[in-house]
Amino acid sequence: MFLAVHGPARHLVAELAANAVTHGRVPGRDFRLTLRVTGGLLRIEVADTRGERLPELGRPGSDAESGRGLLLVDALADRWGVADDHCSGKIVWAELRVVPPGHVVPRSGATGAFLQGT
Protein backbone atom coordinates (compact mmCIF):
# COMPACT_ATOMS: atom_id res chain seq x y z
CA MET A 1 0.00 0.00 0.00
CA PHE A 2 1.40 3.38 -1.00
CA LEU A 3 1.10 6.10 1.62
CA ALA A 4 1.28 9.81 0.90
CA VAL A 5 3.45 10.16 4.01
CA HIS A 6 6.37 8.13 2.63
CA GLY A 7 8.72 11.16 2.23
CA PRO A 8 8.21 12.60 5.72
CA ALA A 9 8.22 9.09 7.21
CA ARG A 10 11.65 8.36 5.70
CA HIS A 11 13.03 11.58 7.16
CA LEU A 12 11.53 10.87 10.58
CA VAL A 13 12.91 7.32 10.66
CA ALA A 14 16.34 8.58 9.63
CA GLU A 15 16.42 11.37 12.21
CA LEU A 16 15.10 9.32 15.13
CA ALA A 17 17.46 6.44 14.33
CA ALA A 18 20.43 8.82 13.98
CA ASN A 19 19.57 10.38 17.35
CA ALA A 20 19.41 6.94 18.96
CA VAL A 21 22.83 6.03 17.58
CA THR A 22 24.37 9.39 18.49
CA HIS A 23 22.76 10.15 21.86
CA GLY A 24 21.14 6.95 23.10
CA ARG A 25 23.79 4.34 22.49
CA VAL A 26 25.32 2.19 25.18
CA PRO A 27 28.28 0.10 23.93
CA GLY A 28 27.12 -3.40 23.06
CA ARG A 29 23.44 -2.42 22.88
CA ASP A 30 21.40 -1.50 19.82
CA PHE A 31 18.25 0.53 19.33
CA ARG A 32 14.85 -0.83 18.26
CA LEU A 33 12.77 0.63 15.42
CA THR A 34 9.03 -0.09 15.28
CA LEU A 35 6.64 1.06 12.55
CA ARG A 36 2.91 0.58 13.00
CA VAL A 37 -0.21 1.78 11.17
CA THR A 38 -3.39 1.95 13.25
CA GLY A 39 -6.46 4.14 13.14
CA GLY A 40 -5.21 6.24 10.24
CA LEU A 41 -1.83 6.95 11.87
CA LEU A 42 1.67 5.77 11.08
CA ARG A 43 3.56 5.58 14.37
CA ILE A 44 7.36 5.48 14.28
CA GLU A 45 9.04 4.43 17.52
CA VAL A 46 12.76 4.29 18.25
CA ALA A 47 13.74 2.77 21.59
CA ASP A 48 17.22 3.14 23.03
CA THR A 49 18.93 2.26 26.29
CA ARG A 50 19.65 5.77 27.58
CA GLY A 51 16.45 6.55 29.45
CA GLU A 52 18.20 9.26 31.46
CA ARG A 53 19.06 11.25 28.30
CA LEU A 54 15.85 12.86 27.09
CA PRO A 55 15.76 14.70 23.75
CA GLU A 56 15.76 18.49 23.87
CA LEU A 57 14.05 20.66 21.30
CA GLY A 58 16.54 23.51 21.05
CA ARG A 59 17.23 26.48 18.86
CA PRO A 60 20.84 26.18 17.70
CA GLY A 61 22.72 29.22 16.48
CA SER A 62 23.02 29.80 12.74
CA ASP A 63 26.65 28.65 12.81
CA ALA A 64 25.99 25.47 14.86
CA GLU A 65 26.87 22.22 13.10
CA SER A 66 24.23 20.13 14.86
CA GLY A 67 21.12 20.40 17.01
CA ARG A 68 18.44 20.76 14.33
CA GLY A 69 17.21 17.17 14.19
CA LEU A 70 14.31 17.51 16.59
CA LEU A 71 13.27 20.74 14.87
CA LEU A 72 12.89 18.63 11.73
CA VAL A 73 10.92 15.99 13.66
CA ASP A 74 8.70 18.71 15.13
CA ALA A 75 8.06 20.20 11.69
CA LEU A 76 7.32 16.90 9.91
CA ALA A 77 5.36 14.93 12.52
CA ASP A 78 1.74 15.50 13.39
CA ARG A 79 2.68 14.59 16.98
CA TRP A 80 5.82 13.35 18.68
CA GLY A 81 7.01 12.68 22.17
CA VAL A 82 8.95 10.52 24.58
CA ALA A 83 7.76 7.52 26.58
CA ASP A 84 9.40 5.29 29.15
CA ASP A 85 10.45 1.92 27.75
CA HIS A 86 10.13 -0.41 30.71
CA CYS A 87 12.41 -2.96 29.00
CA SER A 88 15.41 -0.81 28.19
CA GLY A 89 15.26 2.97 28.47
CA LYS A 90 13.15 5.38 26.45
CA ILE A 91 11.08 5.47 23.28
CA VAL A 92 11.04 8.55 21.09
CA TRP A 93 8.00 8.39 18.83
CA ALA A 94 6.46 10.36 15.99
CA GLU A 95 3.08 10.05 14.32
CA LEU A 96 1.92 10.90 10.80
CA ARG A 97 -1.63 10.77 9.51
CA VAL A 98 -2.02 8.15 6.79
CA VAL A 99 -3.83 9.41 3.69
CA PRO A 100 -4.65 7.76 0.37
CA PRO A 101 -2.61 8.84 -2.68
CA GLY A 102 -3.82 12.11 -4.17
CA HIS A 103 -5.67 13.12 -1.01
CA VAL A 104 -4.41 16.38 0.48
CA VAL A 105 -4.73 16.95 4.22
CA PRO A 106 -4.10 20.51 5.46
CA ARG A 107 -1.37 20.65 8.10
CA SER A 108 -1.17 23.14 10.90
CA GLY A 109 2.11 21.85 12.32
CA ALA A 110 2.97 19.58 15.19
CA THR A 111 0.86 19.61 18.32
CA GLY A 112 3.85 19.88 20.60
CA ALA A 113 6.86 18.05 21.82
CA PHE A 114 7.41 15.77 24.75
CA LEU A 115 3.91 14.34 24.88
CA GLN A 116 4.15 11.52 27.38
CA GLY A 117 2.76 8.06 26.92
CA THR A 118 2.13 5.78 24.01
C-alpha positions in Angstrom: 0.0 0.0 0.0 1.4 3.4 -1.0 1.1 6.1 1.6 1.3 9.8 0.9 3.5 10.2 4.0 6.4 8.1 2.6 8.7 11.2 2.2 8.2 12.6 5.7 8.2 9.1 7.2 11.6 8.4 5.7 13.0 11.6 7.2 11.5 10.9 10.6 12.9 7.3 10.7 16.3 8.6 9.6 16.4 11.4 12.2 15.1 9.3 15.1 17.5 6.4 14.3 20.4 8.8 14.0 19.6 10.4 17.3 19.4 6.9 19.0 22.8 6.0 17.6 24.4 9.4 18.5 22.8 10.2 21.9 21.1 6.9 23.1 23.8 4.3 22.5 25.3 2.2 25.2 28.3 0.1 23.9 27.1 -3.4 23.1 23.4 -2.4 22.9 21.4 -1.5 19.8 18.3 0.5 19.3 14.8 -0.8 18.3 12.8 0.6 15.4 9.0 -0.1 15.3 6.6 1.1 12.5 2.9 0.6 13.0 -0.2 1.8 11.2 -3.4 1.9 13.2 -6.5 4.1 13.1 -5.2 6.2 10.2 -1.8 6.9 11.9 1.7 5.8 11.1 3.6 5.6 14.4 7.4 5.5 14.3 9.0 4.4 17.5 12.8 4.3 18.2 13.7 2.8 21.6 17.2 3.1 23.0 18.9 2.3 26.3 19.7 5.8 27.6 16.4 6.6 29.4 18.2 9.3 31.5 19.1 11.2 28.3 15.8 12.9 27.1 15.8 14.7 23.8 15.8 18.5 23.9 14.0 20.7 21.3 16.5 23.5 21.0 17.2 26.5 18.9 20.8 26.2 17.7 22.7 29.2 16.5 23.0 29.8 12.7 26.7 28.7 12.8 26.0 25.5 14.9 26.9 22.2 13.1 24.2 20.1 14.9 21.1 20.4 17.0 18.4 20.8 14.3 17.2 17.2 14.2 14.3 17.5 16.6 13.3 20.7 14.9 12.9 18.6 11.7 10.9 16.0 13.7 8.7 18.7 15.1 8.1 20.2 11.7 7.3 16.9 9.9 5.4 14.9 12.5 1.7 15.5 13.4 2.7 14.6 17.0 5.8 13.3 18.7 7.0 12.7 22.2 9.0 10.5 24.6 7.8 7.5 26.6 9.4 5.3 29.1 10.4 1.9 27.8 10.1 -0.4 30.7 12.4 -3.0 29.0 15.4 -0.8 28.2 15.3 3.0 28.5 13.1 5.4 26.5 11.1 5.5 23.3 11.0 8.6 21.1 8.0 8.4 18.8 6.5 10.4 16.0 3.1 10.0 14.3 1.9 10.9 10.8 -1.6 10.8 9.5 -2.0 8.1 6.8 -3.8 9.4 3.7 -4.6 7.8 0.4 -2.6 8.8 -2.7 -3.8 12.1 -4.2 -5.7 13.1 -1.0 -4.4 16.4 0.5 -4.7 17.0 4.2 -4.1 20.5 5.5 -1.4 20.7 8.1 -1.2 23.1 10.9 2.1 21.8 12.3 3.0 19.6 15.2 0.9 19.6 18.3 3.8 19.9 20.6 6.9 18.1 21.8 7.4 15.8 24.7 3.9 14.3 24.9 4.1 11.5 27.4 2.8 8.1 26.9 2.1 5.8 24.0 
